[in-house]
């Protein structure tokens, strides 16, 4: 479970970095094109510049290129109403706009899915750790530091990682007994402490009962 979360986290950060630089570059090229467009220069020269440098052109520049190309093509045809020419240019620009939006929004569905599913994967790891802890308790017949620590401490750490707290991996995973007192080393931050309480709340009473020697009724 931890391996899945780490792999998905690395992929997510990779796509986030790609998206950040893509949006930044697109904004910069859009601003440059708008300055050229509104400077009052010749639109034919602006169109030729966009065609010749298509691979490095920004989204706004490609939308302009598609619209101006369609406008030039329809304008050369006879018996066409000016409104039809404008509508044709608008359709070409709208189609290019949609393609540019699809390119900018690429991988957003993956990031949204990761944000929705990751807490449940982490919860699975938390439940698995708790089950492992109590299975160990039932096998040894009593709660000791060696049997409690692997499940409880790792469950708290997994819960933090599943909720996007990367520093949870640095938490000191310690849980055990001092006499009949159950001791769990929670993270030092307020948020980490709240996460630890959220993990322990469902099973804390049962853990204390086992510390004092009680157990579920067994059937022979």
N, C-alpha and C positions, 0 to 999 in steps of 0.2 A: 504493500500500500504506500509506504514512504517513497519507494522507487517510482511509482506511478505519479505521485504528487510532485516529486522533484522534476521528472521528465516533462510533465505538463507545464510546470512553472517555468522551466527553461524555454520551452516553445512559446509560451505566452509572452515572456519578456522579449524574446526575439521579435515576435510580431509587433509588440508595442513599440520597440525601438525603430523597426522598419516604418511603422505607421507615423511615428513622430517626425522622422526625417522626410518622409514623402509629403506629408501635409505642410511642413515648413518650406520645402522646396517649391511645392505648388503655390503656396501663398506668395513667395518671393517672385516667382515668374509671373503670377497674375498681376502683381503690383507693377512690375516692369512693363507688361503689355498695356495695362491701363494708362500708364504715363505716355507711352508711344501713341496709343489710340486717340487720346484726348489732346494730344499736342497739336493737332490740326494738320498732320502730314498727309501725304498721298496714300489712300487706302490700297491702291494697286501695289505700291512698294511694300506696304505692310503685309499684304497677302503673299507677295513673292518671297519675302523674308521668312514667313511662316512655312511656306512650302519647302524652301531650301534647307531650313533647319528644323525639319519636322520632328526628328528624334529627340531634340533638346528643347522643343517647344513646350510651353505650359498648357494646362487644361483650357484656360480662357482663349489662348492663341489658336488651339486646335478647333475650338467651337467657332471662332471667327472664320477660320479657314474653310470649314465645311459650309457655313452660311454664305460666305462671299463666293465660293465656288459654284454653289447652286444658283445664287443670284445671277452670276455672269452667264451660266448656261441657259437659264430661263429667259434672260433678257435678250439673248440672241435669237430666240424663237419668235416667229411672227404670230399675230392674232392672239396674243396672251394679255389678259387684263393685268394691270399693275398689281391688283390685289392678289391674283394668283401667283405672281412672282414673289411677293412678300410672304405669302403663305408657304410656298415651296421652300424658301430660304429658312423660314421659321421651323419647318418640320426637320430640315437637315440639321439645324443647330440643336433642336431638341433631342434628336437621336444621338448626336455626338455628346451632348451634355449627359445623357443617360450612361453612355459608355464610360465617360470620365468619372462619373459618380460610382459606377460599379468598380472601377479600378481603385479609387480612393477608399472604398468601403470593403475591399477584399480582406478576408480573414476576421472581420468583425463578428461574424456568426460563430467562429471558433472561440474567440475570446468571450463572447456572451455565454456560450455553452460551458466553457471552463469555469466561469464565475458562478454559474448555477449549479454545476454538478460537483465541483471540488469539495464543498463542505460535506456532501453526503459520502463521498469517498473517504474523507477524513473521519467522518462519523463511523463508517464501517471499521476503520483501523482502531478507533477508540473502543468500540464494542468488542472487537477481537482481543484487544489487550486486556480488557476487563475480564472477559471469559477466560483468558489464559491465566490471569491472576487467581481467580477463584477456583479454577481447576487445580492449580498448584496447591491452594489452601486445602482443598478436599483430599488431595493425595497425601500430604504430609500430616494432616490431622491437627495442625496448629499454625498460627500465623507467626512467621519469623521475618526478619529483614530480607533474607535471600529470596523468600517466596513472594513477598508483597511488592518489592521495588520494581521488578521488570514490567509488571502489568500496569500498576497505578501511575508510576512516573512517566512511562512511555505513552500512556493514554493521554495525559495532560499535554505532553510535547506534541503528539500527533494532532490533537485538537487545535492547538495554536497554529501549526503549519497549514492545516486544512483551511483555516480562516485567513490565510494570507500574511501571517506574522512570521517572516523569515527568521527573525531573531529567536524564535522558539527553539530552534535547533541548538542554541547556545545555552539553554536553561540547564541547570544542574538537576539531573533526574535522581532524586533521593526520596525514598519513602520507606518507612519501617516502624518498629515498635520500640518504645522505651517503657518497659514493664507492661502495663495494660493500656498504654497511651499510643494511639496511632499518630505518627508524625509524617506529614507530607510537606516537602520543601516546594512551596508555590513560587512562581516567578515574582520578581521584585516590583514590576510595574503594576499599577492599579488594574489595567486591562488584563494582564496576565493572571493576576490573582482572581479576577472575576471568571476568567476562562477555567481556572483550576476548580473553582467552586462549582461551576456549571457541569464539569466532568464528574466530580465526586458526588454531587447531590443525589443522583438516582440510586446509588449503591452504598452510600456512607453508613446508613443504619445497619445494613446487613454485614458490612465489614466489621463494625464495632461489636455486633452480636457474635461473630466468629472469633474476634479477639477474646471475648469473655467465655468462649467454649461452647456456645450454642451452635446449632446447625439445622439444616432442613431435616424434616422427618424422613427416615430411610425405610424402604420397604424391602423385606427379604425375599 
